[in-house]
Amino acid sequence: MCGIFGIVVRDGVVPPDLLERATQSLAHRGPDDHGTIILRSSNPSPDEVGLGNRRLAILDLSPHGHQPMQDPANGNCIVHNGEIYNFREVRSKLQNEGVSFTSESDTEVVLKAYGRWGERCLTEFRGMFAFAIWDARRNRLFVARDPMGVKPLYYFQSEKHFLFASEIRTLLGTGLVPRRLEETGILSYLAFGSVYEPNTLIEGVSVLPPAHYLAWENGKVVINKYWDLARSSNAQTQALPSSADKKTVQATITATLDESVRMQLVSDVPVGVFLSGGIDSSALVGILSRGGVRPSTFSIIFREADYSEAEFSRAVATQFKTDHHELLVSQKDALEAIPAALGAMDQPTMDGINTYFVSQQTRAAGVKVALSGLGGDEMFAGYSSFRNVPQMERFAQLWQHFPGFLRGTIAGIYGALAPASDQNRKLAALIRENGRLIDPYFLSRMLFTPAQQSHLIASKNETLASRATSSLRTALGDTLNLDSVNRISYLEARCYMLNTLLRDADVMSMAHGLEVRVPLLDHVLAEQLMVLPGPAKLSSERPKPVLVDALNGALPPKIVHRPKRGFALPFEHWVRQSLRPQVQSALTRPIDGPLGTVLQSSALRQTWRDFERGATSWSRPWSLFVLRNWCEQHL
């Protein structure tokens, strides 16, 4: 796991000290080693290429794993962030084709695989990664991101420069990227509490999408997709399997799940497991135990009983006889970590504080690599959205038969008669549609409704709204041939999980030099789950039946049937009391700087008044506070 940076300068040289400054800004991601290199193009134009890396040493702790890493056979050079879990299998295949190696690192395998197979190498890897290779013979920069989007990659192009990095703040720190707000990013953030890819908050900075590669050559950028989560499901429509077939399908998924968890233990340092006592993290522990591994498990335990889940994590640890560690903390500890967590945000997010805190405590306990159950709800249909959104869709289809003026009238009557609340605002928006289609899934995940967004944003620009929702329309188009459960699974994975959960997990864990791995998001496993008919993933008797059945009854009943609850911090209470002065000030004083040209101060004040009278939840004022805090720090 690392932080990477690169720059190509057209007909010029890399600015002095830029590589050192850029890599130093990523030091938290890679505290163990660092390196830079400058390469020159053999093109007629004297282009210069700079690559930098900060390394968190997990595989091959020796100097042989140092980056940037160059292949003496062809002059290619790589910087790599992430892990290739099946690198030994890929290495063996390359050795059978006559390729030799000098290290035991997965980075060298990626470098040699590209040298041997070119871009086709991406189909060989199972892992989480973002890497860049300078192809010396073709004078080409090749940049790629893993299929599920676990690792981030941002890029910026001007007439003279092409830059990429693991974090936006690194790009801004070069001085080559203008510190200008991108309004589509602001609108996306208001809608969902995080900026949805490929947009960012910075004008000109984009995200390389998951399962894509980018090739820079002679000043031109070409981006291609090499894998598609929905492709196999779109290619075939399946009926529910028979009883015999169901056992075969379940056995295949169970075997792949075991394989993914086992593969992700590959490491030259100890690997722990985040254990909350929920189904997802408990399943990881059960699978490891079934394979003869007695894992070290780590649980955050609050001193205050109202927020403690010790009962559940202890039950799992006892059941599987893990080497269990309870990290005892108080609400005061979590509250005191908030300023540092805000400073760690690479982009603003309304939902990353808990991840920062868990990572901080786990790294302090001496853990360098941790397995997480992230992705279980998205891939195994664990959210309430899998049942609620289809109901909303049927409701929306009914209302589509009513004239627009009648929908608006009924929505207005409903809004006037029903108590003001976030849920009622969403229902009114679903009825009215505000002159444009609001997909029920996106409405279910929405922070501020379109009407609220229009009050918050100073510019009333329909083109802006269209650009901000372009990626959402693309995601919806990818799901046209999926059943309702698989469609929601795809949207959860490509929207909420990708842009909030995975981004928070990466940034907040790497702020502490902690590598978080997500076995439930292995892309081979994801393919098998997306082919499985949606109804097979739901059961009236138990949640996530496919995942629970993979444990063959090993999970304690109190874990399977416990009420669903994430790692929750008492933000409603904090925003009304401990955090009140900061949040109230941010929403009631005039907005200056770049953000002041985008947001309406009056709308921010109204959001605070709505919160004070109980008409909106803490998430709305908190998200605006985080946005303003981030802009004041970085713009």
N, C-alpha and C positions, 0 to 999 in steps of 0.2 A: 504494500500500500504506500502511496507516495503522493506528492504534489508535482505537477509538471507544468512547464512553460516553454513556449517557442515563439520565434519571430523570424520572418523572412523579409529582408529589405531589398526592394527592387533597385538595381543600379546604384548601390550604396553600401554602407557598412553598418553593423550593429552599433548603436550608440554606446560609448564607454560606460562601464559599470552597470548597464541595464540588466544584463543577465544575473549578476550578483544580487541586485536589488530585488528583482522579480522572484528569484528562488528564495531569498531570505524572507520575503513576505509569505511564503508557503512553509516556513520552518515548522509550524505546529503540526503540519500534516506528515512531515518526515524529519524527526529529530535525530535520526541515527547517522545520516550521511548526506552529502550534497555534492553536486558536480555541474559543470557547464562546459559547453564546447561551441566553437565557432567553425563553420564549414563554408566553403566557397563553391558556388555553382560553376560548372564547366561550360555553361552557356556563353555565347558571345557577350551578353550583358553581364557585368560583374555583380551578380546578386550575392548576398551573404545570408547565411542561415545560422541562428543561434538557438541552442537547446539547453534547457536547465531542468534539474531534478532535485527534489528533497525526498529522502528515502526513509521509510519506516521498514526496517529489516525484518522480514517474516520468513522468507525462503532464501537459503544460502546466505548465511550471515557473514560470510567471508568477503574480502575485497573483490572477489570475482563477480559479486552481484552489483557492483558499483555502476551507476548511471550518470550521464549518458553512456550507452554501451554501443561499441562500434564493431561491425563484422569485418575482419581483415580480408575476407575472401572477396568482398564486393564494395566495401566502403560505406555500406548502409549504416545508419546510426539511429538509435531508438531512445525515447523516454517513455516510461510505462507506469501507469497508476492502476493498481488492482492486483488480482490474482487469477491465474489460469489453473483451475483445480485439476484438470486432466492433463497437465503439462507433461507428465512422465509418459503417458500413452502417446501423445503427439511426438514427443522426443524420440521414442522408440520407432515410430513410423518414419521419421526423418532419418534416423540412423540406418534403417533398412534401405534407404535410398542413397546412402553414402555420405550423409551430412555428419560432421564431427562437432563436438562441443568441448568447451573449456571450463564451464561452470555447472552448478547444480540449480541454477535459477530458472524460473519460468520466463523471465524477461528474455533470456537468450533463446529460449524456444520460440517465442513470438518473433524475434528478429530473424532467426534462421528459417522459420516457417514462411515468413513473407518473402525472404530471399529465394526460397525454393518454389513456392506456389503463388506468389503475388497476392492479390486481394482475396483469392479463393481460400487463403489460410483461415479467414474468419469463420468458415463453416466447420472448422476442426475444433474450435475452442469452446469449452464450457467454463464459464467464470464470470467475474465482474471486472470490467477493464475500460480504460480510456488510454490510448497510446498514440504516439506519432512517430513515424519513421521517415527519415530523409533518404530517399532512393537516389543514391549518388549517380548511377548510370543514366537515369531518366530525368535527373534534376527535378524531382517531384517530391512533394510532401504528402504523405499518406497518413490520414488521421482516422481513427475508428473508435466506436463506442459499443459497449456490450448490448446484447439483445434486449434485456429488460430495463436498461437505463439505470443500473445501480450506481455507476460512477459517472460524474458530470464532466462535460467538456464545453467550454465557451470559446467563441472566436470573434474576431473583428478584422475587417478588411478595409483599407483605404487605397488610394491610388498608389502609394509607395510602400505600404506595410501590410503584412498579414500576421496576426498574432493569435495565439491560443493559450489557454490556461485552465487549470482545475478550478479556479475561483475568479469571479468578476473583479473582486478587489485587487487582484494582482494585475489585471489588465488596466484598471484605472490608475494603479500606482506607476505604470510606465510613463505616464505623461503623454502618451501617443493616442489615447482614447479620450475624446471630449467628454466632460462630465455633464452630459445633457440628459434630462429625463425623457424616456419614451412613453408617450401617453397611452399607447396600447397596453404597455406593461402595467401602468397605473390602473387602467380599467379592468384588466385581468385580475390584479391583486384585490381590487374592491369586490369583484364578483366572487372570488374563492379564497381569499386570505393568503394566497401565494400566487406568484406569476406563472402562468401556464406556458410551457414551451410551445414554439421556439422563441417566444418573446422574452425579454428581460426588462428591467427598469432602466437600462442604459441604451440610449439611441445608438444603433449600429452594432451592438453586441448581441449575438444570437447563440442559441444552444444547438449543438449537433444532436439530432434526435437519436433515440435508442435504435439499435440494429441498423445504423447507417454508417457509411464511411465518406470521408471528404478527401478529395484529391486537389491539391494546389499545384498548378503547373503553368509556368510562363505568365503569372499574374491572373490566371483564371481559376475559379473554384467550381468543381463539379461535385454534387452530393448524390449518393445512390443508397437505396435500401438493399440490405443483403439477407434479411429475414423478416417474417411477418407473423405476429402472434395469432392473427385471425385467419391466416391463409388456409391451414389444414381444415379448420372448421367450415370456412366458406366453401371449400371444395366438395363438401359432402354433407348431406342431411341424413341424420341417423334417427331411427326410432329407438325407444327405450330397449335396452338389451334384454334378452330372455334371462331366466334365472341362471342358466349355465353360463351364458355369455357374460352376465354381470360378474360372476366369480372370476372369470378370466380377465375382464377389464380391471377389476379391483386388484387382482394379483399383479398385473402389469404396473399399475400405478404405485402399489405398495413397493414393488421391487425398485422402481425408479426413485421413489422417495427415499428408500434406504440408501440407494447409491448416491444420491445427491448429498445427504447428510454425511455419509462416510467420506466422500470426496472432499468435502469442505473442512475436514479435519487436517488436511495436508498443511503442515507448518513445521518450522524448526524452532518455534517457541510454543509454550503451553496455550491451549485453547479452552476458554470457558463458555458457559451458556447463560444468557439472560433468562432467568426463571421468574415469571410473574405469577405462575399458578393458573394461567389460562390454558385453553386447549392447545394453542399453537406452540408455545414454548415448552409445555409439558410433553407434547408429541415429539419434539426434538430429543428431549431427555429419554423418553421411552425407546425411541429408535436407536439411540446410542447404546443404551443398556442392553437392548436385544442383540446388538452386535458385539457385546462383550466389553464395551467401553464404560468405565465408571467416571463420568464427567465431573468437573468442578462446576457447580452452579452458584449463581450470584443473584440475590434478591434484595431490592430496596425495601426496607421495613420502616414505616413511620412510627415514631413514638406515640403519636395520637391514634387511638384505636379506630376513629372514624375513617382514616385513610389507609389503614394497614391491611395488607392482603397476606399476612404471614401464615394464616391458617391454611391457605391453599398451596402456597409454595412449599411449606413444610410437609404437607401431605404427599406431594410429588417427590420431594427429596427423600422422604422416608420410604416411599413405595419402591423407588429405584436405587436406593442406597448411594446417593451421590455424595461427593465431597462438598457439602453445602456451606455457603458463606452468607450470612445476613448482614447487610450494611445498614446499621441503625441510624436513622436521621430524624430530624424534626422539621416541622414546617418552617421554622426560623432558618434552618440551614438552606432550605430550598429558596426561600425568599431572598436571602443574602446572595444567592448565586445569580439572580436575575440580571443585575447590571453587566456582569461578565458574559452572560448568555446573549444579551442584546448586542454586545460588542463582537460576538463570534459570528453573527449572522452575515452570510455572504450576500443574500438577498433577504428582504424582510419576510417574515413568516409569522402567522398568528399561533402556530402550533408547535414550536420547536423547543420551548423551555424545558419540558419534561425530558426530552431526549438529551439535552445538554446535561441535565442534572444526573440522569442515570449513567451516562458515559463518564462524567467527572468522578462519580463515586466508584465505578467499576475500575477505571484506570488507576485510581488512588489505591485500590486493593491489590495492585500489582499485575493486573490482566492486560495483555497487549492485543489479544484477538478474542472476540466474543461472537457466538452464534446467536441470532435473533429469530424470533418467529414471525417477523414482519412479512406480510404477503399472504398469510393464511386466510384472512377474511376475504381478500380479493379473489384468490384462486380457488378457495373451497366454499365460497358462498356463505360467509359468516355474518355479513352486515344485514341490518333490517331492510336496506335498500333492495335486496333481492326479492322481498315480498311486497314492499311498499310502492316501489316505482312502477311495477306492472299495474297496480291499482290506479296510480296517478295517470298512467298512459290511457287506460280505459276511460277514465273520467275526461281526459283531454280530447280523446277521439269523439266522445259524445258531444262536447261543447263545440267542436269544429263545425257541427251542422247548424249552429245558431249564427245569425248574422252578427257582424262585428259590432254594430251599434248596440245590439241587445246584450252581447257579452260585456261591453263596457258599462252599460246601465246596471246589470246584475252585479258586476264586480264593485261598482260604486256603492250600491245598496248594501252589499255584504260588508264592505270596508267600514261603512257608517254604523251598521248595527252590531257587528262582531267586535269583541274587545280587541284593542290594538295589541298585536304581538307579532313576533317574527314569523310564526307559523301561519297566521292569518294573512299576513302580507304576501307570503308565497302562494297561498291558495287564491287570493285575489289576482295575483299576477298570472296564475295558471288559467283563471277564467278569462281575464282580459286579453292576455297575450301581448298587450301593448303594441299591437300592429305588426308583430313579428312572432315567429314560432319560438317558444321556449320549451326545449325538451325537458320532460319531467325529471330525467336523471340529473341534468345540470341544475335544475331548480332545487332539487333535493340537497345538492351540495353547495348551493349558493349562499354567500354571506350577506351581501346587499342585493336586493332585487333590482331589476333594470330601472324601475322608477326611482329608487333610492340612489342608484348610481348617477342618474341624470341630474339629481339635485347636488350631488357631491362634486361632479366634474364641471368645471367652468365652461368647457367647450361643448356645444351641442352639435356634434358632428356624427352623422350616421355612418360616414366612411370609416371613422375611427372605430365605432362599435363593430362594424363588419370585419375590419382587420383584426380586432382583438378576439373575435370569435371564430376566425378562420380555422384554427387548429381543432376547435370543437366540432365544426361541421365536417372536417376531414375524418375525425374519430367516429362520428356518427355514420358516415358513409362506409367506413370499414366494417360496420356491424350489420349491414343490411340483410345478410343471409344467415344471421345467428338467431337462435331462439332467445327468449327474453332473459333467461338466467345467464347464458354465455355472453349475451350482449352487455349486460350490466357488469359482468366480470371483466370483460375487455375494457369497458369505460372506466371502471374503478382502477384497473391496472395502469391504463394509459393517461389517466387524468389525476385523480386524487392521490393515488399511491405514488406515481411518478413525480408529480410536482410538489407534493407536500411531504409525505412520509419518507420516501427515499432521499429527497434532497435534505430534509432535516437530519436524517440518520447519518448521511455522509458528512455534512458540515459540522454538526454538533459532536459527533464522535471524533472526527479528525482534529477538532479544536483541542483535544486531549491526547492526540497520538494514539487513538484506539481504533483498531480495524474491526468493523462489524460485518459479518457475513450473513447471508439470507438464504438458507438452503431451500426454503419453500418457493423460491423464485428461480430455481434452475429452469432454463428455457426448454429443455427436453421434457421435464415434468409439466411445464405450462402447456406445451403442445398437446400432451396426452389428456390433460384436464379440459382443454378447450374443445377437443373432439367428443368428449363425453357429453351426452345429451343433458341439457340443463336440469330437467326434473329429477334426474338421478342424483343431483347434488343437494337436494332439499328433502327434509324428512320432518314429519310432524312429531316424531318421537325424540329426536336429538339433533343438536346443531352439527353442521359440517360432517355429515355421515360418512363421506368418502375418506376424510382424514381420520375420523374416529375409528372406522372399520380397519384402517391400515394398522392400527395398534392392537388389533385382535383382542379387544376387551381389557387391555393392560392399564388403561387410564382409570383412576378411581372415579366412581360415579359422581362424587361431589365436585370433581373437576369438570366432567362432561356437562353436568346439568346446573352449574353455578350461574347466577345472573351475569350477563356480559358486562364487563367493566374494564376500561383501560387504565393505564397508570395516570391517575387524575390528581391534579393540583387544584387547590381551592381558589381558583381565580375570581369567581363571583364575589367571594368574601374579601379577597385581597384588593380588588379594584374599588370596592366600596370603603375599604378601611386603609390598610397599609400602603397601597399603591395609589390611593385616591389623589393626593396632591400632584404627583407627576402626570397622571393620566388626565385629570381635570385641566391642568395648565395647558397640556398639549392640545386639547380640544377646544379650549375657550379663548386662548390668546391668538392674535392675528398671525397668519402664516406668512413667513418671509422666505426668501430664497426661491429656487426653481419650483418647489412644490406649491408655492403661493400662486403661481401662474396657472396651475392645473386644478387645484381643489378650491372649493368655496368655503370660506371660514364660517359662514352662517350655517351651512349644512353640518359641519363638524360640531358646532355648538348645539344644534338640534339633536344630534346623535347622543351627546352627553345628557341633555335634558330627558330624552327618551329612556336612557339607562337609569337615571335617578328616579324616574317615576315607575320603573318596572315594566316599561313597554318594549324593551329590547334586552338581550342577554349581554353579558360582559364581553363576548367575543367581538362585537362591533366597535365599541370604544377602544378596546385593547388593540385591535388590528390597526386602527388609525393612529394610535399612540406609537406602535412599533414602526409604522410607515414613516411617520414624521421623525422619529428618533434616527432611523436609518439614513434618511435624506440629509439630516443635519450633520451626521457623522461623515458621510461620504460625498456630499455634493456641495 
